[in-house]
Amino acid sequence: MLDLPYSLIIEATEDPTFFGFYSPDLEGFTGTGHSIEDCLYHAKWGMDEHLTLMHTADLPIPPSNPEPTVLIKNALPVGSPS
């Protein structure tokens, strides 16, 4: 079971040794990892840290997603529209 409070999108990059990730539920939250598993690990701990920073800065914290999902996407080919 994945214990994430928010949804996560993991994207392959043109560099086969890196993946990028972000949460559509948590503004400003992004990161990178060397594998999908690495991204999941960094996301779990990074979300906690991101929420602590938001709280410290008195920024609004979005409610957790009751049904968070993880989506894994391929990189867009160079020159493709987003």
MARKEDO-406695 format. One record per residue (C-alpha): residue number from 1; residue in one letter; x, y, z. Coordinates in pm, whole numbers. Example, Ala and Ser with C-alpha at 12.3 -4.5 7.8 and 13.67 -1.06 7.14 Angstrom:
seq,type,u,v,w
1,a,1230,-450,780
2,s,1367,-106,714
! end
This chain:
seq,type,u,v,w
1,m,0,0,0
2,l,122,347,-88
3,d,85,586,199
4,l,61,917,13
5,p,-180,1192,121
6,y,-197,1342,-231
7,s,-195,1210,-588
8,l,137,1182,-767
9,i,238,1194,-1132
10,i,572,1039,-1228
11,e,711,1121,-1571
12,a,994,955,-1760
13,t,1251,1198,-1898
14,e,1471,1186,-2204
15,d,1753,1086,-1968
16,p,1686,719,-1887
17,t,1848,759,-1544
18,f,1596,1016,-1415
19,f,1223,1051,-1360
20,g,1044,1368,-1256
21,f,742,1381,-1030
22,y,483,1628,-903
23,s,150,1632,-727
24,p,-150,1790,-900
25,d,-306,1821,-552
26,l,-16,2000,-381
27,e,92,2322,-550
28,g,466,2366,-591
29,f,557,2009,-500
30,t,805,1851,-744
31,g,1108,1628,-739
32,t,1324,1377,-923
33,g,1435,1019,-873
34,h,1643,753,-1044
35,s,1357,504,-1062
36,i,984,487,-1005
37,e,1047,337,-661
38,d,1293,617,-582
39,c,1032,876,-683
40,l,772,715,-455
41,y,1018,717,-164
42,h,1118,1080,-220
43,a,755,1184,-270
44,k,642,1031,58
45,w,904,1212,264
46,g,904,1521,44
47,m,530,1575,84
48,d,571,1578,463
49,e,854,1830,435
50,h,662,2043,184
51,l,359,2055,416
52,t,581,2157,709
53,l,729,2441,502
54,m,382,2554,392
55,h,264,2553,754
56,t,572,2749,866
57,a,508,3008,593
58,d,138,3031,690
59,l,32,2913,345
60,p,-300,2734,302
61,i,-266,2356,313
62,p,-499,2168,80
63,p,-701,1883,227
64,s,-553,1541,164
65,n,-695,1343,-124
66,p,-922,1064,8
67,e,-839,852,-300
68,p,-489,950,-415
69,t,-360,796,-735
70,v,-16,745,-887
71,l,11,797,-1263
72,i,326,702,-1455
73,k,377,873,-1792
74,n,632,855,-2072
75,a,832,1162,-2167
76,l,692,1367,-2453
77,p,901,1342,-2769
78,v,1111,1651,-2841
79,g,908,1911,-3029
80,s,571,1767,-2924
81,p,306,2007,-2798
82,s,248,1975,-2421
! end
